[in-house]
């Protein structure tokens, strides 16, 4: 009995360490839409194999477009090196939602583009302003996030992806 | 309110419990915090008035606790001495504005407390928030979403709409209830989805209840005399229940998309429509086609008598208590000077078309260079709707209490509200360091109807050029010059912005908006602004000093007026 108690005390004392493995919040479960109009659950983002990136953006947001444009130039390399997928979630509401597909296809971006027309995902992620970008590990846990964009900011994203691989 | 106490007590228990166990498997706490403050300095030339409390701020804190499918959240807003533009629209007060409990799994989602929701395009219901504009149309009540079968979504809502900081919900005599259903055949039937077809249909029904016990004393601007009028509307003539319904369709196949929605509202005499009994309707049809390197999109919109509020005496000059949302579908400009002439959606009367083409001159071609050239061409034109007064209105010399007017569905009204036509180019040079953006736009803007002061039609030519130079991996410089040539209103403007950034943390900028073409020489003002921001992860600290022009602030086609201001601003936002 005493042994069990002792074990229990030890376990409790070390519990923060065990807990740390699970210290990152998981991506909230929210339904968004694909640019073809199909429902897409954020749960479909994690396959248990590769990390992924979520970028919240809008067609009317200049730094958002600059960030996605900059990443598009190195995206092929990232996919090859990390197996990463970028989900570009547009928060354009019904005013400009129909402009998203023509815009991204003309740009030739290879991202998975999704639409969050009433900002449900934005709110669930506690995002104040776009651009907002977060990196999730293969379990769907948010390990890093950032708001705003300055040219060259994509280097930091690369470093985080690299650290996830090690 | 009893339910409120219970919900808050429950959530506090959950928060306290989870905090005791730290960040363990017992769930996570997340949230965001914001502080936007300003020190005001009077300036008689731009019209920045002396304010009593010189230091003012908008502050909020959101806290959410999540464990598996379970989420609880609270928001506290402190706007007792808000920024002056928020004070002007009555967004002033403090308290727990949001509190909710939410549970969801793959089959069902149930929410009790404060929630946001949208049906279709929002024609019948859109409970949303825009913190920059001071709009928060959240509902306090309950919501249920069910997915009984793959591809089928059903929603039901009941709630009382938020009215700024008025928390006396027990004294409210108005509430909103609604149902929405959608069937997505592509999700439901594998064969259709596999064939690359997406096809869905949906419908919604929303009803507003507002008690009508007493005769109503109304003040409004008379349609005929254009003078303020006081009148009495007998209680038995005021409908207590106002219903709206809408049907929608979305179809997509290989880059082609067609989206349409039609909405209808039954008689709803209210302050925004001069208390007429005419039914309202809205229609939006959008078609688009896109492929790699090319996209085209065009739409037709019509809305007539569709302003829909929780309380019938709310004036159209405020976005307060709006239940639905009628979008302005023209392109949203990102250039500084056109922001002063943004088209505001007219739910009670607009008909128009717009189209946009995106094309990329391919990479690695003679013209396109290594990175290609992006070209966008856009066009939009909106009119008011036709209004032929009914004989009753003519006989009584007032529209109040009558059917108001009749209007042919596809007939453009006599008054042009807004038109724009524009083209822009964006090109990155071969060495990757230089980027050039060029744009030209011509806009026509009806100041009389859109801003409410009788003036000749505003016509403006806008030319914008932006050069971005990446000095090295982290340092970058941006120069933007924007010129608006016009004879009407305040005349011509020149704008310049120089921004220096050090990724990923620092931003420093200097900008000036100069009204050099104002007829009144005393008002050829420089609206300068110096700003610095420091960003680390999701925390942003920004400091600025400068002048803001009196004008309108528009986000998503919803606009409100902004008074002139001058001073020092500090903003701190973070999410965790």
Interface residues (C-beta under 8 A of the other chain):
Chain A: X15 X16 X19 X22 X23 X25 X26 X28 X29 X36 X37 X38 X39 X59 X60 X61 X62 X73 X93 X94 X95 X96 X98 X99 X101 X102 X103 X105 X106 X107 X108 X117 X118 X119 X120 X123 X125 X126 X127 X128 X129 X132 X144 X145 X146 X147 X148 X150 X151 X152 X153 X155 X156
Chain B: X22 X23 X24 X25 X28 X30 X31 X32 X34 X62 X64 X66 X69 X71 X104 X116 X117 X118 X120 X121 X122 X126 X128 X129 X131 X151 X153 X184 X186 X187 X193 X198 X200 X250 X252 X255 X257 X259 X286 X288 X289 X290 X291 X292 X293 X294 X295 X296 X297 X299 X325 X327 X328 X329 X331 X332 X334 X356 X358 X359 X360 X371 X374 X432 X468 X470 X472 X473 X474 X475 X476 X501 X502 X503 X504 X505 X506 X507 X533 X535 X537 X538 X539 X540 X556 X557 X573 X574 X575 X576
